[in-house]
Each structure stands twice: as structure tokens, then as C-alpha cells.
Amino acid sequence: MLCGNVIALEMINSAIEMISDIIDSNHNTKIKQIKDCAAGFVLIMSIITLIIGLWILVPYILEIFLN
């Protein structure tokens, strides 16, 4: 489920970038900040997904290697 959230956020990020390019294709610092913010959301969700995945899987992996 969390991986689906990351993919959905990436799609939203891509849409924001495309809409931003349509609005102003020249260099615009405000649009750059918006794009960076959207990319940051994807990065944060990816890190959260990784942490939760490790939290779930590490005990099982340790059990396999320690027994």
C-alpha cells in the first residue's frame, strides 16, 4: 500500500511539473520552488516507506540469519 502511495505521489509530482511548464516555460523561481516542494513530498514518502518496510522485514531477516 505504501508503495502505491509513492507511485501516486510521483504521478502527482509529474502532473505538477507538466502544468508548471505549460504555465511558464521560462525560468521562474516560484515555479522552481513548487517543483522542488512536490519532489520533496515524493522523497519524504519514499523514506517513510523504506523505514516502515525495514521495520516490518528486519526481524524476519534477523531470525533467518541468527537461527
CHARMM internal coordinates of N, CA and C (Angstrom, degrees):
IC EDIT
DIST 1 N 1 CA 1.4476
DIST 1 CA 1 C 1.5224
ANGL 1 N 1 CA 1 C 110.49
DIST 1 C 2 N 1.3249
ANGL 1 CA 1 C 2 N 116.03
DIHE 1 N 1 CA 1 C 2 N -42.15
DIST 2 N 2 CA 1.4595
ANGL 1 C 2 N 2 CA 118.88
DIHE 1 CA 1 C 2 N 2 CA 179.69
DIST 2 CA 2 C 1.5224
ANGL 2 N 2 CA 2 C 111.57
DIHE 1 C 2 N 2 CA 2 C -65.10
DIST 2 C 3 N 1.3264
ANGL 2 CA 2 C 3 N 117.08
DIHE 2 N 2 CA 2 C 3 N -36.65
DIST 3 N 3 CA 1.4664
ANGL 2 C 3 N 3 CA 119.56
DIHE 2 CA 2 C 3 N 3 CA 177.38
DIST 3 CA 3 C 1.5229
ANGL 3 N 3 CA 3 C 110.51
DIHE 2 C 3 N 3 CA 3 C -63.17
DIST 3 C 4 N 1.3068
ANGL 3 CA 3 C 4 N 116.43
DIHE 3 N 3 CA 3 C 4 N -36.27
DIST 4 N 4 CA 1.4657
ANGL 3 C 4 N 4 CA 120.77
DIHE 3 CA 3 C 4 N 4 CA 175.94
DIST 4 CA 4 C 1.5171
ANGL 4 N 4 CA 4 C 111.49
DIHE 3 C 4 N 4 CA 4 C -63.34
DIST 4 C 5 N 1.3330
ANGL 4 CA 4 C 5 N 116.11
DIHE 4 N 4 CA 4 C 5 N -36.88
DIST 5 N 5 CA 1.4672
ANGL 4 C 5 N 5 CA 119.64
DIHE 4 CA 4 C 5 N 5 CA 177.38
DIST 5 CA 5 C 1.5196
ANGL 5 N 5 CA 5 C 110.99
DIHE 4 C 5 N 5 CA 5 C -65.43
DIST 5 C 6 N 1.3182
ANGL 5 CA 5 C 6 N 117.35
DIHE 5 N 5 CA 5 C 6 N -40.02
DIST 6 N 6 CA 1.4635
ANGL 5 C 6 N 6 CA 120.79
DIHE 5 CA 5 C 6 N 6 CA 178.55
DIST 6 CA 6 C 1.5231
ANGL 6 N 6 CA 6 C 110.12
DIHE 5 C 6 N 6 CA 6 C -63.47
DIST 6 C 7 N 1.3299
ANGL 6 CA 6 C 7 N 116.67
DIHE 6 N 6 CA 6 C 7 N -43.88
DIST 7 N 7 CA 1.4686
ANGL 6 C 7 N 7 CA 120.51
DIHE 6 CA 6 C 7 N 7 CA 179.33
DIST 7 CA 7 C 1.5219
ANGL 7 N 7 CA 7 C 110.41
DIHE 6 C 7 N 7 CA 7 C -64.26
DIST 7 C 8 N 1.3328
ANGL 7 CA 7 C 8 N 117.20
DIHE 7 N 7 CA 7 C 8 N -42.27
DIST 8 N 8 CA 1.4653
ANGL 7 C 8 N 8 CA 120.64
DIHE 7 CA 7 C 8 N 8 CA 178.55
DIST 8 CA 8 C 1.5229
ANGL 8 N 8 CA 8 C 110.89
DIHE 7 C 8 N 8 CA 8 C -63.11
DIST 8 C 9 N 1.3313
ANGL 8 CA 8 C 9 N 117.13
DIHE 8 N 8 CA 8 C 9 N -42.98
DIST 9 N 9 CA 1.4634
ANGL 8 C 9 N 9 CA 119.94
DIHE 8 CA 8 C 9 N 9 CA 177.71
DIST 9 CA 9 C 1.5259
ANGL 9 N 9 CA 9 C 111.30
DIHE 8 C 9 N 9 CA 9 C -63.82
DIST 9 C 10 N 1.3127
ANGL 9 CA 9 C 10 N 117.28
DIHE 9 N 9 CA 9 C 10 N -37.12
DIST 10 N 10 CA 1.4634
ANGL 9 C 10 N 10 CA 120.42
DIHE 9 CA 9 C 10 N 10 CA 177.95
DIST 10 CA 10 C 1.5276
ANGL 10 N 10 CA 10 C 110.58
DIHE 9 C 10 N 10 CA 10 C -64.78
DIST 10 C 11 N 1.3287
ANGL 10 CA 10 C 11 N 116.80
DIHE 10 N 10 CA 10 C 11 N -38.32
DIST 11 N 11 CA 1.4687
ANGL 10 C 11 N 11 CA 120.09
DIHE 10 CA 10 C 11 N 11 CA 176.99
DIST 11 CA 11 C 1.5311
ANGL 11 N 11 CA 11 C 110.91
DIHE 10 C 11 N 11 CA 11 C -65.79
DIST 11 C 12 N 1.3258
ANGL 11 CA 11 C 12 N 116.67
DIHE 11 N 11 CA 11 C 12 N -41.22
DIST 12 N 12 CA 1.4668
ANGL 11 C 12 N 12 CA 120.63
DIHE 11 CA 11 C 12 N 12 CA 176.71
DIST 12 CA 12 C 1.5235
ANGL 12 N 12 CA 12 C 109.86
DIHE 11 C 12 N 12 CA 12 C -63.61
DIST 12 C 13 N 1.3349
ANGL 12 CA 12 C 13 N 116.88
DIHE 12 N 12 CA 12 C 13 N -41.99
DIST 13 N 13 CA 1.4567
ANGL 12 C 13 N 13 CA 121.19
DIHE 12 CA 12 C 13 N 13 CA 177.76
DIST 13 CA 13 C 1.5302
ANGL 13 N 13 CA 13 C 110.63
DIHE 12 C 13 N 13 CA 13 C -59.72
DIST 13 C 14 N 1.3216
ANGL 13 CA 13 C 14 N 117.23
DIHE 13 N 13 CA 13 C 14 N -44.36
DIST 14 N 14 CA 1.4662
ANGL 13 C 14 N 14 CA 120.94
DIHE 13 CA 13 C 14 N 14 CA 178.85
DIST 14 CA 14 C 1.5191
ANGL 14 N 14 CA 14 C 111.29
DIHE 13 C 14 N 14 CA 14 C -62.75
DIST 14 C 15 N 1.3250
ANGL 14 CA 14 C 15 N 116.50
DIHE 14 N 14 CA 14 C 15 N -40.49
DIST 15 N 15 CA 1.4638
ANGL 14 C 15 N 15 CA 120.08
DIHE 14 CA 14 C 15 N 15 CA 178.36
DIST 15 CA 15 C 1.5280
ANGL 15 N 15 CA 15 C 111.00
DIHE 14 C 15 N 15 CA 15 C -64.26
DIST 15 C 16 N 1.3211
ANGL 15 CA 15 C 16 N 116.86
DIHE 15 N 15 CA 15 C 16 N -42.22
DIST 16 N 16 CA 1.4645
ANGL 15 C 16 N 16 CA 120.64
DIHE 15 CA 15 C 16 N 16 CA 178.04
DIST 16 CA 16 C 1.5229
ANGL 16 N 16 CA 16 C 110.12
DIHE 15 C 16 N 16 CA 16 C -61.13
DIST 16 C 17 N 1.3257
ANGL 16 CA 16 C 17 N 116.84
DIHE 16 N 16 CA 16 C 17 N -42.85
DIST 17 N 17 CA 1.4648
ANGL 16 C 17 N 17 CA 119.99
DIHE 16 CA 16 C 17 N 17 CA 179.45
DIST 17 CA 17 C 1.5198
ANGL 17 N 17 CA 17 C 111.58
DIHE 16 C 17 N 17 CA 17 C -64.29
DIST 17 C 18 N 1.3392
ANGL 17 CA 17 C 18 N 117.89
DIHE 17 N 17 CA 17 C 18 N -42.54
DIST 18 N 18 CA 1.4636
ANGL 17 C 18 N 18 CA 120.67
DIHE 17 CA 17 C 18 N 18 CA 179.38
DIST 18 CA 18 C 1.5293
ANGL 18 N 18 CA 18 C 111.67
DIHE 17 C 18 N 18 CA 18 C -64.76
DIST 18 C 19 N 1.3283
ANGL 18 CA 18 C 19 N 116.00
DIHE 18 N 18 CA 18 C 19 N -44.35
DIST 19 N 19 CA 1.4682
ANGL 18 C 19 N 19 CA 119.82
DIHE 18 CA 18 C 19 N 19 CA 179.01
DIST 19 CA 19 C 1.5281
ANGL 19 N 19 CA 19 C 110.38
DIHE 18 C 19 N 19 CA 19 C -63.54
DIST 19 C 20 N 1.3236
ANGL 19 CA 19 C 20 N 116.37
DIHE 19 N 19 CA 19 C 20 N -40.17
DIST 20 N 20 CA 1.4650
ANGL 19 C 20 N 20 CA 120.56
DIHE 19 CA 19 C 20 N 20 CA 178.91
DIST 20 CA 20 C 1.5203
ANGL 20 N 20 CA 20 C 111.00
DIHE 19 C 20 N 20 CA 20 C -62.55
DIST 20 C 21 N 1.3369
ANGL 20 CA 20 C 21 N 117.19
DIHE 20 N 20 CA 20 C 21 N -40.83
DIST 21 N 21 CA 1.4621
ANGL 20 C 21 N 21 CA 120.61
DIHE 20 CA 20 C 21 N 21 CA 178.78
DIST 21 CA 21 C 1.5249
ANGL 21 N 21 CA 21 C 111.60
DIHE 20 C 21 N 21 CA 21 C -66.86
DIST 21 C 22 N 1.3301
ANGL 21 CA 21 C 22 N 117.06
DIHE 21 N 21 CA 21 C 22 N -33.58
DIST 22 N 22 CA 1.4678
ANGL 21 C 22 N 22 CA 120.25
DIHE 21 CA 21 C 22 N 22 CA 177.43
DIST 22 CA 22 C 1.5271
ANGL 22 N 22 CA 22 C 110.24
DIHE 21 C 22 N 22 CA 22 C -69.13
DIST 22 C 23 N 1.3239
ANGL 22 CA 22 C 23 N 116.66
DIHE 22 N 22 CA 22 C 23 N -41.07
DIST 23 N 23 CA 1.4715
ANGL 22 C 23 N 23 CA 120.89
DIHE 22 CA 22 C 23 N 23 CA -178.22
DIST 23 CA 23 C 1.5189
ANGL 23 N 23 CA 23 C 110.74
DIHE 22 C 23 N 23 CA 23 C -65.53
DIST 23 C 24 N 1.3360
ANGL 23 CA 23 C 24 N 116.61
DIHE 23 N 23 CA 23 C 24 N -46.05
DIST 24 N 24 CA 1.4641
ANGL 23 C 24 N 24 CA 119.94
DIHE 23 CA 23 C 24 N 24 CA -178.44
DIST 24 CA 24 C 1.5135
ANGL 24 N 24 CA 24 C 108.63
DIHE 23 C 24 N 24 CA 24 C -151.10
DIST 24 C 25 N 1.3332
ANGL 24 CA 24 C 25 N 116.42
DIHE 24 N 24 CA 24 C 25 N 106.45
DIST 25 N 25 CA 1.4699
ANGL 24 C 25 N 25 CA 119.98
DIHE 24 CA 24 C 25 N 25 CA -177.69
DIST 25 CA 25 C 1.5301
ANGL 25 N 25 CA 25 C 111.78
DIHE 24 C 25 N 25 CA 25 C -81.67
DIST 25 C 26 N 1.3154
ANGL 25 CA 25 C 26 N 117.73
DIHE 25 N 25 CA 25 C 26 N -13.01
DIST 26 N 26 CA 1.4660
ANGL 25 C 26 N 26 CA 121.27
DIHE 25 CA 25 C 26 N 26 CA 176.53
DIST 26 CA 26 C 1.5221
ANGL 26 N 26 CA 26 C 109.47
DIHE 25 C 26 N 26 CA 26 C -79.40
DIST 26 C 27 N 1.3332
ANGL 26 CA 26 C 27 N 115.29
DIHE 26 N 26 CA 26 C 27 N 169.35
DIST 27 N 27 CA 1.4654
ANGL 26 C 27 N 27 CA 120.02
DIHE 26 CA 26 C 27 N 27 CA 178.53
DIST 27 CA 27 C 1.5285
ANGL 27 N 27 CA 27 C 109.28
DIHE 26 C 27 N 27 CA 27 C -69.34
DIST 27 C 28 N 1.3204
ANGL 27 CA 27 C 28 N 115.78
DIHE 27 N 27 CA 27 C 28 N 121.66
DIST 28 N 28 CA 1.4620
ANGL 27 C 28 N 28 CA 122.10
DIHE 27 CA 27 C 28 N 28 CA -179.38
DIST 28 CA 28 C 1.5296
ANGL 28 N 28 CA 28 C 107.00
DIHE 27 C 28 N 28 CA 28 C -134.50
DIST 28 C 29 N 1.3318
ANGL 28 CA 28 C 29 N 116.55
DIHE 28 N 28 CA 28 C 29 N 121.36
DIST 29 N 29 CA 1.4694
ANGL 28 C 29 N 29 CA 119.49
DIHE 28 CA 28 C 29 N 29 CA -175.06
DIST 29 CA 29 C 1.5246
ANGL 29 N 29 CA 29 C 112.70
DIHE 28 C 29 N 29 CA 29 C -65.68
DIST 29 C 30 N 1.3194
ANGL 29 CA 29 C 30 N 117.60
DIHE 29 N 29 CA 29 C 30 N -33.36
DIST 30 N 30 CA 1.4788
ANGL 29 C 30 N 30 CA 120.00
DIHE 29 CA 29 C 30 N 30 CA 178.82
DIST 30 CA 30 C 1.5310
ANGL 30 N 30 CA 30 C 110.51
DIHE 29 C 30 N 30 CA 30 C -66.72
DIST 30 C 31 N 1.3287
ANGL 30 CA 30 C 31 N 116.39
DIHE 30 N 30 CA 30 C 31 N -43.62
DIST 31 N 31 CA 1.4671
ANGL 30 C 31 N 31 CA 119.84
DIHE 30 CA 30 C 31 N 31 CA 179.09
DIST 31 CA 31 C 1.5232
ANGL 31 N 31 CA 31 C 110.15
DIHE 30 C 31 N 31 CA 31 C -66.36
DIST 31 C 32 N 1.3326
ANGL 31 CA 31 C 32 N 117.43
DIHE 31 N 31 CA 31 C 32 N -36.88
DIST 32 N 32 CA 1.4634
ANGL 31 C 32 N 32 CA 120.42
DIHE 31 CA 31 C 32 N 32 CA 176.17
DIST 32 CA 32 C 1.5202
ANGL 32 N 32 CA 32 C 110.50
DIHE 31 C 32 N 32 CA 32 C -60.69
DIST 32 C 33 N 1.3125
ANGL 32 CA 32 C 33 N 117.90
DIHE 32 N 32 CA 32 C 33 N -41.37
DIST 33 N 33 CA 1.4659
ANGL 32 C 33 N 33 CA 121.31
DIHE 32 CA 32 C 33 N 33 CA 178.41
DIST 33 CA 33 C 1.5286
ANGL 33 N 33 CA 33 C 110.84
DIHE 32 C 33 N 33 CA 33 C -64.18
DIST 33 C 34 N 1.3225
ANGL 33 CA 33 C 34 N 116.95
DIHE 33 N 33 CA 33 C 34 N -40.16
DIST 34 N 34 CA 1.4663
ANGL 33 C 34 N 34 CA 121.02
DIHE 33 CA 33 C 34 N 34 CA 177.94
DIST 34 CA 34 C 1.5275
ANGL 34 N 34 CA 34 C 110.18
DIHE 33 C 34 N 34 CA 34 C -63.02
DIST 34 C 35 N 1.3245
ANGL 34 CA 34 C 35 N 117.12
DIHE 34 N 34 CA 34 C 35 N -45.37
DIST 35 N 35 CA 1.4676
ANGL 34 C 35 N 35 CA 120.97
DIHE 34 CA 34 C 35 N 35 CA 179.12
DIST 35 CA 35 C 1.5261
ANGL 35 N 35 CA 35 C 111.19
DIHE 34 C 35 N 35 CA 35 C -63.09
DIST 35 C 36 N 1.3273
ANGL 35 CA 35 C 36 N 116.16
DIHE 35 N 35 CA 35 C 36 N -42.81
DIST 36 N 36 CA 1.4670
ANGL 35 C 36 N 36 CA 120.11
DIHE 35 CA 35 C 36 N 36 CA 178.91
DIST 36 CA 36 C 1.5252
ANGL 36 N 36 CA 36 C 111.61
DIHE 35 C 36 N 36 CA 36 C -63.20
DIST 36 C 37 N 1.3159
ANGL 36 CA 36 C 37 N 115.88
DIHE 36 N 36 CA 36 C 37 N -39.05
DIST 37 N 37 CA 1.4689
ANGL 36 C 37 N 37 CA 120.83
DIHE 36 CA 36 C 37 N 37 CA 179.21
DIST 37 CA 37 C 1.5362
ANGL 37 N 37 CA 37 C 110.24
DIHE 36 C 37 N 37 CA 37 C -64.55
DIST 37 C 38 N 1.3134
ANGL 37 CA 37 C 38 N 116.80
DIHE 37 N 37 CA 37 C 38 N -44.73
DIST 38 N 38 CA 1.4645
ANGL 37 C 38 N 38 CA 120.82
DIHE 37 CA 37 C 38 N 38 CA 179.53
DIST 38 CA 38 C 1.5311
ANGL 38 N 38 CA 38 C 110.51
DIHE 37 C 38 N 38 CA 38 C -63.94
DIST 38 C 39 N 1.3356
ANGL 38 CA 38 C 39 N 117.23
DIHE 38 N 38 CA 38 C 39 N -40.73
DIST 39 N 39 CA 1.4580
ANGL 38 C 39 N 39 CA 120.46
DIHE 38 CA 38 C 39 N 39 CA 177.68
DIST 39 CA 39 C 1.5334
ANGL 39 N 39 CA 39 C 110.30
DIHE 38 C 39 N 39 CA 39 C -66.06
DIST 39 C 40 N 1.3227
ANGL 39 CA 39 C 40 N 116.44
DIHE 39 N 39 CA 39 C 40 N -34.91
DIST 40 N 40 CA 1.4574
ANGL 39 C 40 N 40 CA 120.64
DIHE 39 CA 39 C 40 N 40 CA 176.95
DIST 40 CA 40 C 1.5186
ANGL 40 N 40 CA 40 C 112.44
DIHE 39 C 40 N 40 CA 40 C -63.83
DIST 40 C 41 N 1.3272
ANGL 40 CA 40 C 41 N 116.45
DIHE 40 N 40 CA 40 C 41 N -37.67
DIST 41 N 41 CA 1.4713
ANGL 40 C 41 N 41 CA 119.95
DIHE 40 CA 40 C 41 N 41 CA 176.98
DIST 41 CA 41 C 1.5220
ANGL 41 N 41 CA 41 C 110.22
DIHE 40 C 41 N 41 CA 41 C -60.30
DIST 41 C 42 N 1.3332
ANGL 41 CA 41 C 42 N 116.45
DIHE 41 N 41 CA 41 C 42 N -43.46
DIST 42 N 42 CA 1.4645
ANGL 41 C 42 N 42 CA 120.45
DIHE 41 CA 41 C 42 N 42 CA 179.74
DIST 42 CA 42 C 1.5228
ANGL 42 N 42 CA 42 C 110.20
DIHE 41 C 42 N 42 CA 42 C -64.22
DIST 42 C 43 N 1.3249
ANGL 42 CA 42 C 43 N 116.88
DIHE 42 N 42 CA 42 C 43 N -43.15
DIST 43 N 43 CA 1.4656
ANGL 42 C 43 N 43 CA 120.88
DIHE 42 CA 42 C 43 N 43 CA 179.47
DIST 43 CA 43 C 1.5246
ANGL 43 N 43 CA 43 C 111.43
DIHE 42 C 43 N 43 CA 43 C -61.71
DIST 43 C 44 N 1.3249
ANGL 43 CA 43 C 44 N 117.17
DIHE 43 N 43 CA 43 C 44 N -46.09
DIST 44 N 44 CA 1.4640
ANGL 43 C 44 N 44 CA 120.96
DIHE 43 CA 43 C 44 N 44 CA -179.81
DIST 44 CA 44 C 1.5242
ANGL 44 N 44 CA 44 C 110.90
DIHE 43 C 44 N 44 CA 44 C -61.97
DIST 44 C 45 N 1.3299
ANGL 44 CA 44 C 45 N 117.12
DIHE 44 N 44 CA 44 C 45 N -43.91
DIST 45 N 45 CA 1.4648
ANGL 44 C 45 N 45 CA 120.22
DIHE 44 CA 44 C 45 N 45 CA 179.56
DIST 45 CA 45 C 1.5244
ANGL 45 N 45 CA 45 C 111.04
DIHE 44 C 45 N 45 CA 45 C -65.67
DIST 45 C 46 N 1.3328
ANGL 45 CA 45 C 46 N 117.23
DIHE 45 N 45 CA 45 C 46 N -35.84
DIST 46 N 46 CA 1.4635
ANGL 45 C 46 N 46 CA 120.68
DIHE 45 CA 45 C 46 N 46 CA 177.11
DIST 46 CA 46 C 1.5253
ANGL 46 N 46 CA 46 C 111.04
DIHE 45 C 46 N 46 CA 46 C -64.53
DIST 46 C 47 N 1.3221
ANGL 46 CA 46 C 47 N 116.81
DIHE 46 N 46 CA 46 C 47 N -42.12
DIST 47 N 47 CA 1.4660
ANGL 46 C 47 N 47 CA 120.81
DIHE 46 CA 46 C 47 N 47 CA 179.00
DIST 47 CA 47 C 1.5290
ANGL 47 N 47 CA 47 C 110.50
DIHE 46 C 47 N 47 CA 47 C -65.79
DIST 47 C 48 N 1.3314
ANGL 47 CA 47 C 48 N 117.05
DIHE 47 N 47 CA 47 C 48 N -42.62
DIST 48 N 48 CA 1.4636
ANGL 47 C 48 N 48 CA 120.87
DIHE 47 CA 47 C 48 N 48 CA 177.96
DIST 48 CA 48 C 1.5306
ANGL 48 N 48 CA 48 C 110.49
DIHE 47 C 48 N 48 CA 48 C -61.43
DIST 48 C 49 N 1.3300
ANGL 48 CA 48 C 49 N 116.24
DIHE 48 N 48 CA 48 C 49 N -42.17
DIST 49 N 49 CA 1.4627
ANGL 48 C 49 N 49 CA 120.95
DIHE 48 CA 48 C 49 N 49 CA 178.56
DIST 49 CA 49 C 1.5233
ANGL 49 N 49 CA 49 C 110.69
DIHE 48 C 49 N 49 CA 49 C -62.46
DIST 49 C 50 N 1.3220
ANGL 49 CA 49 C 50 N 117.34
DIHE 49 N 49 CA 49 C 50 N -42.83
DIST 50 N 50 CA 1.4533
ANGL 49 C 50 N 50 CA 121.24
DIHE 49 CA 49 C 50 N 50 CA 178.13
DIST 50 CA 50 C 1.5235
ANGL 50 N 50 CA 50 C 111.24
DIHE 49 C 50 N 50 CA 50 C -62.05
DIST 50 C 51 N 1.3248
ANGL 50 CA 50 C 51 N 117.38
DIHE 50 N 50 CA 50 C 51 N -45.99
DIST 51 N 51 CA 1.4651
ANGL 50 C 51 N 51 CA 121.47
DIHE 50 CA 50 C 51 N 51 CA -179.11
DIST 51 CA 51 C 1.5256
ANGL 51 N 51 CA 51 C 110.85
DIHE 50 C 51 N 51 CA 51 C -61.53
DIST 51 C 52 N 1.3234
ANGL 51 CA 51 C 52 N 117.00
DIHE 51 N 51 CA 51 C 52 N -46.13
DIST 52 N 52 CA 1.4679
ANGL 51 C 52 N 52 CA 120.25
DIHE 51 CA 51 C 52 N 52 CA 179.86
DIST 52 CA 52 C 1.5237
ANGL 52 N 52 CA 52 C 110.76
DIHE 51 C 52 N 52 CA 52 C -65.65
DIST 52 C 53 N 1.3448
ANGL 52 CA 52 C 53 N 116.78
DIHE 52 N 52 CA 52 C 53 N -40.07
DIST 53 N 53 CA 1.4610
ANGL 52 C 53 N 53 CA 119.93
DIHE 52 CA 52 C 53 N 53 CA 177.42
DIST 53 CA 53 C 1.5149
ANGL 53 N 53 CA 53 C 111.80
DIHE 52 C 53 N 53 CA 53 C -61.22
DIST 53 C 54 N 1.3245
ANGL 53 CA 53 C 54 N 116.67
DIHE 53 N 53 CA 53 C 54 N -44.05
DIST 54 N 54 CA 1.4636
ANGL 53 C 54 N 54 CA 120.26
DIHE 53 CA 53 C 54 N 54 CA 177.38
DIST 54 CA 54 C 1.5203
ANGL 54 N 54 CA 54 C 111.40
DIHE 53 C 54 N 54 CA 54 C -65.28
DIST 54 C 55 N 1.3202
ANGL 54 CA 54 C 55 N 116.37
DIHE 54 N 54 CA 54 C 55 N -40.03
DIST 55 N 55 CA 1.4667
ANGL 54 C 55 N 55 CA 121.44
DIHE 54 CA 54 C 55 N 55 CA 179.31
DIST 55 CA 55 C 1.5258
ANGL 55 N 55 CA 55 C 110.83
DIHE 54 C 55 N 55 CA 55 C -59.19
DIST 55 C 56 N 1.3219
ANGL 55 CA 55 C 56 N 116.08
DIHE 55 N 55 CA 55 C 56 N -36.23
DIST 56 N 56 CA 1.4618
ANGL 55 C 56 N 56 CA 120.45
DIHE 55 CA 55 C 56 N 56 CA -179.45
DIST 56 CA 56 C 1.5288
ANGL 56 N 56 CA 56 C 111.26
DIHE 55 C 56 N 56 CA 56 C -80.04
DIST 56 C 57 N 1.3363
ANGL 56 CA 56 C 57 N 117.65
DIHE 56 N 56 CA 56 C 57 N -42.61
DIST 57 N 57 CA 1.4596
ANGL 56 C 57 N 57 CA 120.90
DIHE 56 CA 56 C 57 N 57 CA -170.03
DIST 57 CA 57 C 1.5256
ANGL 57 N 57 CA 57 C 115.37
DIHE 56 C 57 N 57 CA 57 C -88.65
DIST 57 C 58 N 1.3170
ANGL 57 CA 57 C 58 N 118.69
DIHE 57 N 57 CA 57 C 58 N -30.63
DIST 58 N 58 CA 1.4658
ANGL 57 C 58 N 58 CA 120.58
DIHE 57 CA 57 C 58 N 58 CA -175.18
DIST 58 CA 58 C 1.5266
ANGL 58 N 58 CA 58 C 113.20
DIHE 57 C 58 N 58 CA 58 C -57.41
DIST 58 C 59 N 1.3293
ANGL 58 CA 58 C 59 N 120.73
DIHE 58 N 58 CA 58 C 59 N -43.74
DIST 59 N 59 CA 1.4732
ANGL 58 C 59 N 59 CA 118.51
DIHE 58 CA 58 C 59 N 59 CA 178.23
DIST 59 CA 59 C 1.5319
ANGL 59 N 59 CA 59 C 113.09
DIHE 58 C 59 N 59 CA 59 C -57.63
DIST 59 C 60 N 1.3264
ANGL 59 CA 59 C 60 N 117.96
DIHE 59 N 59 CA 59 C 60 N -38.91
DIST 60 N 60 CA 1.4534
ANGL 59 C 60 N 60 CA 121.05
DIHE 59 CA 59 C 60 N 60 CA 178.86
DIST 60 CA 60 C 1.5305
ANGL 60 N 60 CA 60 C 111.43
DIHE 59 C 60 N 60 CA 60 C -68.60
DIST 60 C 61 N 1.3211
ANGL 60 CA 60 C 61 N 116.21
DIHE 60 N 60 CA 60 C 61 N -41.30
DIST 61 N 61 CA 1.4641
ANGL 60 C 61 N 61 CA 120.53
DIHE 60 CA 60 C 61 N 61 CA 179.04
DIST 61 CA 61 C 1.5283
ANGL 61 N 61 CA 61 C 109.92
DIHE 60 C 61 N 61 CA 61 C -65.17
DIST 61 C 62 N 1.3255
ANGL 61 CA 61 C 62 N 117.64
DIHE 61 N 61 CA 61 C 62 N -43.82
DIST 62 N 62 CA 1.4580
ANGL 61 C 62 N 62 CA 120.64
DIHE 61 CA 61 C 62 N 62 CA 177.97
DIST 62 CA 62 C 1.5226
ANGL 62 N 62 CA 62 C 111.39
DIHE 61 C 62 N 62 CA 62 C -61.58
DIST 62 C 63 N 1.3310
ANGL 62 CA 62 C 63 N 116.58
DIHE 62 N 62 CA 62 C 63 N -39.84
DIST 63 N 63 CA 1.4634
ANGL 62 C 63 N 63 CA 120.84
DIHE 62 CA 62 C 63 N 63 CA 179.28
DIST 63 CA 63 C 1.5271
ANGL 63 N 63 CA 63 C 110.95
DIHE 62 C 63 N 63 CA 63 C -62.02
DIST 63 C 64 N 1.3173
ANGL 63 CA 63 C 64 N 116.80
DIHE 63 N 63 CA 63 C 64 N -39.39
DIST 64 N 64 CA 1.4558
ANGL 63 C 64 N 64 CA 120.18
DIHE 63 CA 63 C 64 N 64 CA 178.96
DIST 64 CA 64 C 1.5210
ANGL 64 N 64 CA 64 C 111.62
DIHE 63 C 64 N 64 CA 64 C -65.35
DIST 64 C 65 N 1.3340
ANGL 64 CA 64 C 65 N 117.13
DIHE 64 N 64 CA 64 C 65 N -45.22
DIST 65 N 65 CA 1.4645
ANGL 64 C 65 N 65 CA 120.47
DIHE 64 CA 64 C 65 N 65 CA -176.06
DIST 65 CA 65 C 1.5294
ANGL 65 N 65 CA 65 C 113.54
DIHE 64 C 65 N 65 CA 65 C -78.86
DIST 65 C 66 N 1.3168
ANGL 65 CA 65 C 66 N 117.54
DIHE 65 N 65 CA 65 C 66 N -26.48
DIST 66 N 66 CA 1.4655
ANGL 65 C 66 N 66 CA 119.61
DIHE 65 CA 65 C 66 N 66 CA -177.67
DIST 66 CA 66 C 1.5201
ANGL 66 N 66 CA 66 C 113.31
DIHE 65 C 66 N 66 CA 66 C -89.40
DIST 66 C 67 N 1.3117
ANGL 66 CA 66 C 67 N 118.01
DIHE 66 N 66 CA 66 C 67 N -12.69
DIST 67 N 67 CA 1.4800
ANGL 66 C 67 N 67 CA 120.51
DIHE 66 CA 66 C 67 N 67 CA 179.06
DIST 67 CA 67 C 1.4980
ANGL 67 N 67 CA 67 C 111.66
DIHE 66 C 67 N 67 CA 67 C -107.97
END
COOR INIT
IC SEED 1 N 1 CA 1 C
IC BUILD
